[in-house]
């Protein structure tokens, strides 16, 4: 019942989603053409989030700093993250694989993480201590 050439956002509700799989985009925007068929892929293995804290060597939090999570496998597009006033950060959902935490524009990793294929949920990595005085 979708009208052709009219963008329509739909809400997905999947009852039998296998364990360890996320829904992915739960409100896809459909763009039906005349007499078209639309396939909506459901499910994602991006089920883990990295959470941690960034601090200076003296223990002060690195507040409101921009950082990037770089995937070392597959698509190597960085994910931007920001620290809170207390230095905390949480990534969006990530797929299993190897990742590096970096400052934007720098190739040196501040920390490296591995998300196992069977992991789901939050992965607390503790505190990353910067050796420098600024993020």
N, C-alpha and C positions, 0 to 999 in steps of 0.2 A: 504493500500500500504506500509506496514512496512515489511522489510526483517527480517526473523526469526533470532534470536540470535545476532542481531545488535542493540546496544543501540541507542536510538533516542530521542532527546529532542524535544518536540512540544510546540508550543505557543497556549494558550487558549484565546478565545475571546467570552465571553458569553453576548449576547444581553439582555436577559430578567432575569438578576440576581435580585432576590427579594430585596427590600429595607432593609437595616440593615444587609445584608450579604456581606462578602468580598469574593473575588475569591479564596483566599487561595494561594496555589502554582500556579503561572500562567505559569510556564515552567516546567512541570513534565518530568522526565527522564523515558522513557518506555523501558522495557527489554522484547520484545516479544519472546515467545518460538514458536516452530513449531506448526502450526494450533492452536494457542492460541487466547483467547479473553481477552482483557484488559479493565478493568473498571477504569475510572479516576474520583475520587470523586471531585466535584466542590462545592465550598462554604465553608465559615467558619464564625463563630460568633465571631472570634477574631478581633474585629473592633475598639478597644479602645487602646489608648496609654496614659500612665501616663507620664507627664512632670513636672519637678520642679527644685528646686535648693537646694544645700546643703551648709550650711555655719556654721562657728564657732560662738560661743556666741558673739564675738566682731564684727561680720559681715563679716569677711574675708571669701572668698569662699573656699570650700574644693575642690581643683583643682586636676584633673587627678586621682581620687580615684575609686577603684573597689567597687561596691555594688551589692546586689542581691535582686531581687523581688521574694518573696516566695508565691506561691499560697496556700491558706488555704483550698481550696475546690478541689476535683477531683485529678488530677495529681499534686503531690507535688514536682515537679522538679523545682529548682530555675532557674531564668533567670538572667544572668549576665548583668549588666549595668555599665557604666563608666561615671564619671563627666567630663565636659569640663574644660578648664582653669578658667572659670568663675563660676564653681560649678554646672552648669546645667546638667540635665540628661533627657533622653527620652527613654522609654521602647519600645521594638518591640510591634506589635499588640498583645493584650491580650483578653482573653475571659471574659465574665461577671463573677464576683465573688469577693471574699475577698482576699486581698494581704497584705503582710508585706514587708517593706523595711528594709534590714539588712546589716550589715557588713559581708563579707565572713567569715565563720567559727564561727559565733556567733549566739546564739539563741534569743537574745534580739532584739526586733523590734525597729527601729528608728522611724517608722511611720506605720500607717495602713490605707489602702484604700479599698473602696468598689466600684466596677464598676457595675452599674445597668444593667439589661438585655436589656433595651431600649436605652442605651448610645452608641454612635458611635463617633469617632473622638478623639481629644486631650482632656485630663482631666488635667488641670493645678492645681497642689496641693500646689503651693506656695513654701515657703522656709522651709526646715527641718533644725532646729538648733541643732547642736551637743553640748552636754554638756562637751565633752572632747576636748583636744587640737589637737588630731590627728584622721584621718578617720580610 
